[in-house]
Amino acid sequence: MHRTIFAILGAFALFVQAGAPAPAQETELLGGEDAALPDVPGVVEVASSRRGMPSGPRIISRELDRASSAFQAWRLQPWGDDVISLLGAGEHGHRESYVLEAGRQYVFQVACDSNCDDVDIEVLDALGRSAQRDTSQTIWPSVSIEPQQSERYTVRVWLTRCAVDYCYVGLSAYQSQH
């Protein structure tokens, strides 16, 4: 099963590279509402209501929607709402907690805005040990995990490099069908 998921993730990476946003879209991140960043870094927005979101989160939501289409084609279902965070490079990152069922496949996908060079992700078990991670130099990392026992896991996303003070990062979760 893991070999299949990694093949899917590899194919998805090619899908994303082929459909990267045009430069005109990327400049949307640098101006307008995004020029005035919140006073408190690490503000998290749940992307269930896309209307009225600043342009950076809208772009991340669009990219995560594109990823969702690809994962659903491989019979992985979206699980919960997308989470969009504003992170600074070198910070501890953002953490989301999930209860994962034993024997079920989960994939966590991250997207980063055009100011980002490298974002990383890891899944920590209930004891805080790394169960799976992707620290490759990419703006589209993902991890796949099939837990041996049902328990609470934490997904940590952090930004390694960002061309500006803060970059928008989005996280989506998927699960296999029973």
C-alpha positions, -999 to +999 in steps of 0.1 A: +000+000+000+028+024+009+044+019-026+011+028-042+007+060-021+043+071-029+036+065-066+005+086-062+025+113-044+052+113-072+025+116-099+009+144-080+042+163-078+044+161-116+007+173-118+015+203-096+047+212-115+028+211-148+000+233-135+020+259-115+003+293-112+012+319-138+035+348-126+005+371-128-013+351-101+018+349-080+022+387-078-012+388-062+005+375-030+028+405-028+003+433-028-032+443-018-046+428+014-015+407+019+009+437+022-005+444+057+002+412+076-015+405+110+002+418+141+004+383+155+023+357+134+009+322+131-027+333+127-047+302+115-077+305+092-098+275+084-105+276+047-141+265+048-154+300+039-133+313+010-151+345+004-134+375+020-101+358+025-070+378+016-055+369-018-027+347-003-051+323+014-073+323-016-043+312-038-034+285-013-070+273-012-070+270-050-038+250-050-052+227-022-084+222-042-063+212-072-045+187-050-078+174-037-090+165-072-059+145-078-061+126-045-098+119-050-091+103-084-069+078-064-099+071-040-086+092-011-113+113+005-108+148+019-109+146+057-118+178+076-112+214+066-081+228+050-060+248+074-042+279+063-014+294+085+008+325+082+043+313+092+077+328+094+109+309+085+126+293+114+095+293+137+084+261+154+055+260+128+019+250+131+005+219+147-029+201+140-041+172+160-059+142+144-072+109+158-061+083+132-077+048+129-055+017+128-052+001+093-065+032+075-043+051+050-039+089+056-021+115+035-013+150+046-005+175+018+010+210+023+011+239-001+031+271+003+028+305-015+051+318-042+074+336-016+082+302-001+112+281-011+108+252+014+081+239+037+084+207+057+059+184+074+060+156+099+035+133+117+042+128+154+027+098+173+010+102+207+044+101+225+058+129+202+080+106+181+083+112+144+062+086+126+066+100+091+082+132+076+090+150+044+119+175+048+128+175+011+133+209-005+099+215-019+068+237-016+045+207-020+056+181+006+033+153+017+034+123+040+015+091+040+009+070+071-011+039+080-011+036+118-008+002+135-030+014+163-057+040+167-044+071+186-040+108+184-013+120+161+000+156+156+009+170+121+035+197+123+042+220+094+071+245+094+087+269+070+124+265+063+128+294+038+106+323+029+116+354+008+095+377+030+089+378+067+059+355+066+044+331+040+010+314+038+010+277+042-019+253+037-025+218+050-051+193+037-058+158+051-070+127+032-081+093+042-087+060+024-121+045+021-129+016+044 
